[in-house]
Amino acid sequence: MKTTLQPVVFKTISELMRGMGMPKPLHPLVALVNYDIATISRENAGRSFLIDFYKISFKKDFRGQVKYGQGYYDFEEGGLAFLAPNQLVTMSGDESSYDGYTLYFHTDLISGYQLGKNIHHYGFFAYAVNEALFLSDKEKRIIGNLFDCIAAELETNTDTFSQDVLVSQIELLLNHSNRFYNRQFLTRKAVNNDLISQMDTYLTARFENHLSGLPTVQEVADELRVSPRYLTDMLNSLSGQSTQQHIHNRLIETAKVSLSTTRLSIGEIAYQLGFEHPQSFNKLFKRYTNLSPNAFRQSFN
């Protein structure tokens, strides 16, 4: 009978470095691993790890796939992938050729800094594996230079400014990543528009089938096989709306059709759309149209 190995939990970066058979980190709260020297022990290859810190992988060129969570990310063209604390990662131990870095940094490094308060604004830490950031050659050079600067700082003797500099460099890396993700949303506009079309088709069918309960962001994201945060960031980049706002807009448009073409009561329309209470439907409709459902219906008479 095949047994499933439990994930190995690493609470500190030092523990992880030991598990990888590498020297202890130059700083207890941050480590930069060069793929040229990184090795995974045979017994740990292919095993899942749960790390209690942030992870940013930068691969310039790589032939093969790396597993993150339950999926695989194809780094064929190189790029960036992000993991927040307490997410699963599987180290393959593949002998394929890597060229790049992985940066690990603990939440304690950035606590007390503005970055510690704002880290949740960098939504890509919650993206799924197939939503990694693909980089152009120019972007690779920029990111590579930032990693080189972090490496140089880690090799410098620690002083009272070391942590300030490291946090600033990490923040700059994240800000560039935000910029490049925004570019990716725009350059993949055709793909994203298709995703929006699939979402609208799903929402239309859902409202027509009169299912109980309102559609949630998680439900829609699961249907589209993307992460909720990626879906919202993509929509916001293209339309200035969140996923929740997009769902509400589709709901309101469906409600308008029912109000203007049927004799259904306001309560019946509300229940068909998934509301438990007509009052909640009335409130949402008025918020988006500045009219009550009844006033909207009367405007057609």
SULDA-V164124 format. One record per backbone hydrogen bond with DSSP energy under -0.5 kcal/mol. CO is the residue of the C=O (numbers start at 0). NH is the residue of the N-H. Records with the same first field share a line. If there is no record, write none. Layout:
# SULDA-V164124
CO->NH ; NH
This chain:
# SULDA-V164124
2->4
7->9 ; 49
8->10
9->51
11->15
12->16
13->17
14->18
15->19
16->21
17->20
18->40
19->38
26->29
27->12
28->105
29->26
30->32 ; 103
31->33
32->34 ; 101
33->36 ; 37
40->43 ; 44
43->46
46->90
47->7
48->50 ; 88
49->9
50->85 ; 86
53->104
54->82
55->102
56->58 ; 80
57->59 ; 100
58->78
61->63
63->74
65->72
66->89
67->70
70->67
71->73
72->65 ; 74
74->61 ; 77
75->61
77->134
78->58
79->132
80->56
82->54
83->86
86->50
87->68
88->48 ; 90
89->91
90->45
95->97
96->62
98->59 ; 60
99->34
100->57
101->32 ; 103
102->55
103->30
104->53
105->108 ; 109
106->109 ; 110
109->112 ; 115
112->115 ; 116
113->116 ; 117
114->118
117->120
118->121
120->122
121->124
122->125
123->126
124->83
127->130
128->131
131->133
132->79
135->139
136->140
137->141
138->142
139->143
140->144
141->145
142->146
143->147
144->148
145->149
146->150
147->151
148->152
149->153
150->154
152->155
158->161
160->164
161->165
162->166
163->167
164->168
165->169
166->170
167->171
168->172
169->173
170->174
171->175
172->176
173->177
174->178
175->179
176->180
177->181
178->182
179->183
180->184
181->185
182->186
183->187
185->188
187->191
188->192
189->193
190->194
191->195
192->196
193->197
194->198
195->199
196->200
197->201
198->202
199->203
200->204
201->205
202->206
203->207
204->208
205->210
206->209
215->219
216->220
217->221
218->222
219->223
220->224 ; 225
226->230
227->231
228->232
229->233
230->234
231->235
232->236
233->237
234->238 ; 239 ; 240
235->239
241->245
242->246
243->247
244->248
245->249
246->250
247->251
248->252
249->253
250->254
251->255
252->256
253->257
254->258
255->259
256->260
257->261
264->268
265->269
266->270
267->271
268->272
269->273 ; 274
270->273
273->212
276->279 ; 280
277->281
278->282
279->283
280->284
281->285
282->286
283->287
284->288
285->289
291->295
292->296
293->297
294->298
296->299
297->300
